[in-house]
């Protein structure tokens, strides 16, 4: 069996040994070396800008990116991105601070900007779509009313495609109906558990369910394993990153795990 291709710190150091190589990579990822006027772009010595040899137009490849106006070396930024993307259970600022030998303020800002850049688009899901509801945060005990302290998150995943997640006020049938109308194309194959809140809300979709109460998790192509894995990954990431989290604003349109600051224990 062919060994799985891996990319780690050794490969990163080989591909991006200095800031000049990193800057060239950012420029080539966004622009072409040839200008529309017929000239070609070359790096301006001592600056993070490129200039056309003919019309003198200048381009700064870090402008409008997470690297904009940052004094942190690009090699450190690239190492932070690799570390963040390789962490299966989240990455805290204190951990990144120790790993990259930077200040806590620098590590926090880098992670904040990396997470902020990972937004979701507004296109609707279609085809076979799995949907489920998760409950995040809240005090971790079994007291009555504990669920009221949790944040309700609805999420749907297109098989082999993207995910849409949204913080909602509650998990009522109306909330399910509104979520489906915004994020899932009508006539899609909808895979869910047997919650009765979707009985009327899912009209217009070809709904298939699995009965978890009877130990049924897969029936042929019918399952919600992918979206349940998403929630499991999110919860592990939250626990691996934060000691405490808060409920996001109920008006939030997406799930932003990096902005949770108010003291509230993780479930």
Secondary structure, DSSP 8 states (H G I E B T S, - for coil): --------HHHHHHH--SHHHHHHHHHHHH--SB-TTS-BEEE-TTSS-EEETTT--EE-TTTTSTTTT--S-HHHHHHHHHHHHH-TT---HHHHHHHHT--HHHHHHHHHHHHHH-------B-SEEEEEEEEE-S-SS--TTGGGGSEEEEEEEETTS-EEEEEES---HHHHHHHHHHHB-TT-EEEEE--GGGTTTTTTSEEEEE-GGGT---BTTB--HHHHHHHHHHHHHHHHH-SB-----TT-SS--GGG--S--B--
